[in-house]
Amino acid sequence: MNEIEDSLLGRCRENDRKAQYELYRLCYSFMMSICIRYVRNREDAEALLNQAFLKVLTRLGKYRREVPFPLWVRRITINTVIDEYRRNKKEKEHMDYVDFTESPDEYNAVSLNTCVAKMDVERLHALIEKLPATSRRVFNLYIVDGYAHKEIADMLGMSEGTSKWHLNFARNKLKEWIAIDLPALKHVAS
């Protein structure tokens, strides 16, 4: 994705359909890897990817070369996922939010990282997908995409405390599930 030439972007701005298809082909894996983290099935992820790619095409005139193209596409893709979440929030899920004024107890990253190192990526992804939708979104936005709790709270329409609660809940659930998987992993390794 890093080797996208300015000439290709220029042809896309001029509505050259072949150039747009080529850009789509070059961006597909990168954008799909973002979308699939936030939804449970491939069809929904592809629909989000297509919405995001349409935004990329319609906003190419606003792209500035000093910003790396993958970062610009990443931001548009994540914003598309969040916009869709907001649009469907009331229809798809009902969640009672708890606002904590204090940070949740500190969590021991070393123990989780040690366990994660013993797991394969596909199994970890499957465990993350088992999380409730809001907790999964907060986990992905904070851990994977590097957003701060204030940004997450603004994006998802919740308080910072609620964002922290969801992150803590997700971490604790993952630690619990990973601990259950560890005996099976040791058995497979031996």
N, C-alpha and C positions, 0 to 999 in steps of 0.2 A: 504494500500500500504506500510505502514511502517513495516509490519511484514514479509517481504520477507527474507527468510532464505538463508544463504550462500550456503547451500547444493543445493537449487533450482537453484541458479545462476551458481553453478559449473556444474550441469547437463545440463543447457542451453549451457554453453561453450563447452560441449562435444557433442552438436547437438542432445540431447535427445528431440524428437519432443513432447512428452507428457509434459515434463518440460517447453518447450517453450510455449506450449499452456496454461499451468497453469500460467506462467508469463504474457502472453498476457491478460488472464482473470483478473489477479490481477491489471494490469496497465490500462486496457481499460477505466474505468470511469475517472480516473485521467487525462489520455492523451486526452480523448475526450473533457473534460471540457476546456482544453487549445485550442484544434483545433477549436472547435465550436465558440469560441470568434472571430476568425479571418476570417471565411468564412460564407457565407450566407445560405448554405444548408448542411444537414446532410451527403449526399453522398460525397461531397467534403471534409468535416471534417473527414469522415471515411477513405478516400483515403490518406489524410495527416497523420492520425493516423497510418495507415499501413506502410507508408513510414518511419515514425519516429520509429515505433517498429522494423522494419528491421534494421535500424541504431543501435538501442539499442542492438539487438542480435549480429550484426557484430562487435560491439565495446565493448562487455562485457569484453574482455581481457584487455581493457584499463581502466576499472572501478577500482577506488581506494576506499577501504573501509572507509577511513577517510572522504569521501564526502557522505552525506546521499543519499541513492539510489533515493528517490523521486526528490531531487534537480538535480541530474545528468540526470534523465529521462526528467525532465521539461526543462532543457537546450537543450537537443537534440530535443525535440518536438518543442520548439520555434524556434530553428535554422532551422528545417525542414520547418516550416511554412514560415519563412523569405526567405529561399532558393527558395521555390516554388513561392513566391511573385516575387522575382527577375527574375526568369525564365519566368514568364508569364506577367511581368509588361507591356511590349510593346504591347502585344496582347490584354489584358483585359481592360486596362484603359489608357486614355489620360488625363494628368493633367498638367496644367500650374502651376509651382512652383513660389512662391514669396519669395524672401529672405529678411527677416527683420533683420536688424543689432541690433535693440534694442528688449528687451523682450516685449511681448504684455502686455497690461494693466493687473495689478493684478486682479485676479478674487476672488470673495467672496465665499470661500469654505463653510462657515457656512450656507449660504442661500441654496446652492445646496444640502448640506448634510441634512438639515431639510426637504427639499422636497423629497429627495430620501428615507428618513426614512418612509415617508407616502406611498410610492409605494411598490408594491410587486416586487420580483426579476424578475419574468417573464416579467412584463411590462417594467421594466428598461432594460432588455436584448433586448426586441423588439425595444426600442428606440435607443439603441446603434447600433443595426443591421441596422437601417435606415440611419445611417451616411454614407457619401461617403467612399469608401473602404480605401483610404489612411488615412483619418482622423480617421476612426475606428481603423486601425492598430496602428497608433501613440497613440491614446487614450488607447488602451489595453496594449501596451508595456509600456507606462509611468505610467498609473494609476493602472492597475491590476498587471502587472508583475514587476514593479519597475525599469525599465531601465532609465538611464539618457538620456537627449536629444542628447548628443554626441554619445552614443551607438546606439540610434535609427537612427540618421543621417547616421552613418556608415553602419548599417544593411540595411537601405532602399535606400541608395545612394542619399541622399539629404543633404542640409546644416542644421546646428543646428537651424538656424532661421526659416527654413521651417518646421522643426519638431515642434518648438514652435508655429508657426502659426496654424498648423493642430490641435495641442492640444487645443489651445485657441478657434479655430473654433468649435471643437467638444464640448467643455464645453459650449460655448454660445448656440449652437444648442440644446444641451440636456436641458439647463436651460429654453430655449424658449418652447420646447416641454413639459417639466415637468410643466411649468406654465400653459399651456393649459390644461393639465390633472388634475391639482389641483381642479378646481371647480367640476369636475366629481368625484374625489376622496372624496371630502367633502360631496357630495350628497350621495354617496354610504355608507359612514361612519355613516351618520345620520339616 
